[in-house]
């Protein structure tokens, strides 16, 4: 057969050209693999010694089925591995290697534009014969209408049959495409039944159904697992939202309770001026606390709503930190706290959203001064650490217990201390810091011991020169 005819030969079209051909079906590669496995199962169970003609898709999973059959049958079986001959390279060494084993023979096929997209698995034996033939259609160019349809298409069109006449026609077509050097190892005739026994066909159908049920079960398990994960995520979000709302309501109710108590005490006819002044001051403090809570909640909601949409931009710590530290110098001096900073001017810029770095520094610095007793010290330092620029805020304050460190970034959580005013602050500052760091790809570490101080180490991704 000349090369031009070989290039136009399609064994898939040969099978379709027969009278009453087996109907082709669009199938996924997994389904075609299950058909192959069911036939291997039958051959192993019935201990059928067969000759196989195979041209399988790339992948070890397909070859593993052939090895499974070889290892299960004690007697010698012959497998003809059909491969298209490469136009520009002589594969004689590979052919010689495979031909060294009498059970595994490589058959080279002439270059063919159709066969390169066709796969087959043929079983030939005196008791049983079968054919699985798959065709990979050419990809169509996507039109604008097709682009809108987000549908997964099946990659193979396959047919399967146990009719000897169809198998013989396909086998003859394959032999026409064999190269001259491979023709010597191919037998002229093969003996196989016109139609296998009905018992074997019934068993094959049962095994195909079993294999397909396995695929369906695996798909259902994957889908169920995915749905369970999605449901769990939704449940976690719902639980987090409920806890957040519950904490917010509790925080807002507390100052209202104190204010109501102060108002009821102010109505006492026997109230003395010093007591009246104390209750008025309580009202003022609780009003400030509730105002701080409401403002903090609004700021956090606004931040979470716009965080993902806010673009990152390069920011220099040396342009920002000194001004913020100078703003807090009067507060530190009033408490007798030594406040200092060391920010090298040659530090690279870091990625953060607009105004985000300022919020991070303000919240950390505010907490350090707030929880540092009179006469303490607060340092702000920065340095490069690999792909990050570290901003360190260290103080000699009251410190944080080991059990509290994992909770300090939760909304409304405040470290309790007898020396600090427990009613001050909404407990949202560190939550804001963590949200901002997540957005810019940074993270924060905390080192602290009670009565020894706390160190917050913020890691911000640096902007590298390109």
Residue, then its C-alpha position, 0 to 999 in steps of 0.5 A: x500500500x502506498x503512503x498516500x493511501x495510508x495517509x487517508x486510511x481511517x479504521x474508524x470510517x472503515x467500521x462505520x462503512x459496514x452494513x449495520x455498523x456498531x453505533x458510535x457514542x460520545x464518551x469521556x476517556x474515563x468511560x472508555x477506560x472502564x470499557x477496556x477494564x471490563x474486558x480485561x476483567x472478563x479475560x482474567x476471570x475466564x482465563x482466556x489467552x488472547x492476542x491483543x492489538x492495541x493503540x491506546x491514549x498516552x498515559x500509564x493508566x492505560x498501559x497498567x491494564x495491559x500489565x494487569x492482564x499479563x501478570x494474571x495469565x500464566x500462559x504467554x500472550x501476545x500484544x501488538x503495540x501499534x505506533x505511528x512511524x515518525x517521519x524524521x526519526x528512525x525508531x529502529x532501536x526502540x522496535x528492536x528493544x520491544x521485539x526482544x520480548x516475544x510477548x510484547x511486539x511494537x508494530x509501526x504504522x505508516x504516517x497517517x493523519x487519521x490514525x493519529x487521532x484514533x485508538x483501538x483495543x482488539x481482543x482475538x482468541x478462539x473463544x472470545x473477540x471484541x473491539x473498542x474503537x475510539x476517535x478523537x474529533x478535530x477541535x472546532x474553532x470557537x465562534x462568539x456564540x460558542x464562547x458564551x456556552x460554558x459547557x464541557x464537551x466529551x473528547x472521544x467518540x467510541x464504539x464497541x462490538x463483538x462481531x467478528x466481521x467488523x473486527x476483521x474489517x478493522x484488523x485488515x485496515x490496520x494491517x494495510x497501514x503497517x510499515x514493511x519492516x513490521x509486516x514480518x512480525x504480523x501473522x497473516x491470519x487470526x482465528x477468532x469466532x464470528x460471534x462469542x458465546x452468549x454467556x461470555x457476552x452476558x458476563x461482559x455486559x455485567x462487568x461493563x455495568x459494574x465498572x460504570x457503576x464504579x465511575x458513577x459512584x466515584x463521581x457521586x462521591x466527589x460531588x457529595x464531598x464538594x457539596x459538603x465542603x461548600x455547605x460547611x463553608x456556608x455554615x462557618x460563614x453563617x456561624x461567624x456572622x452570628x457570633x459577630x452580630x451577637x458580640x456587636x449587640x453585647x458590646x453596644x448593650x453594655x454602655x447603654x446599661x451603664x448609662x441607664x444605671x447612671x440616669x436612675x441614680x441621678x434621679x435620687x433626691x438625696x444625691x450629693x454633688x460629688x456623687x452627681x459629678x461622678x455619675x455625670x462623668x460615667x454618662x460621658x465616658x459611656x457615651x464616648x465608649x458607645x460612639x467609639x464602638x459605633x465608629x469602629x463597627x462602621x469603619x470595619x464594615x466599610x473596610x471589609x466591603x471595599x477591601x478586595x476592590x482596593x488596588x495595591x500601591x507602593x508605599x515607603x515606610x520612611x515617608x509615613x512612620x516618622x509623622x505618625x510617631x511624632x503625632x503620638x509623642x505628646x501622648x507618650x510624654x504625658x504618660x512618661x513613656x519614652x517613644x522612639x523610632x528607627x526607620x532607614x531611609x533606604x528601605x524598599x517600598x512595600x505593597x499596601x492599599x491606599x491609607x492601609x499602612x497608616x491604619x496599621x501603624x496607628x493601631x499598633x502604636x496606639x495599643x503599645x502606648x495604651x498598655x504601657x504603664x507610666x515610665x515605660x518604653x515603646x520602639x518602632x523599628x524596620x528592616x528588610x527580611x528577604x521578600x518582606x520589609x518588617x515593621x516592629x513595634x515593641x513595648x515594655x507594657x503589661x504583656x499578653x498571656x499565652x492563651x490570649x495571643x491567639x484571640x487578640x485579632x478577634x473582633x471585640x476581644x480585649x486583653x483584661x487587666x486590673x491596671x487598664x480601663x477595661x471599658x476603653x476601646x472597641x477591640x477592633x484595632x487588631x482585627x483591622x490590622x489583620x484584614x489589611x495584611x491579608x489584602x496586601x499579602x503580608x502577615x503579623x507575628x506576636x511575641x509577648x509575656x505578661x509584665x515583660x512587654x509585647x512585640x508585634x512584627x508586621x511583614x509587608x511584601x516588598x516592591x522589587x525593582x523590575 
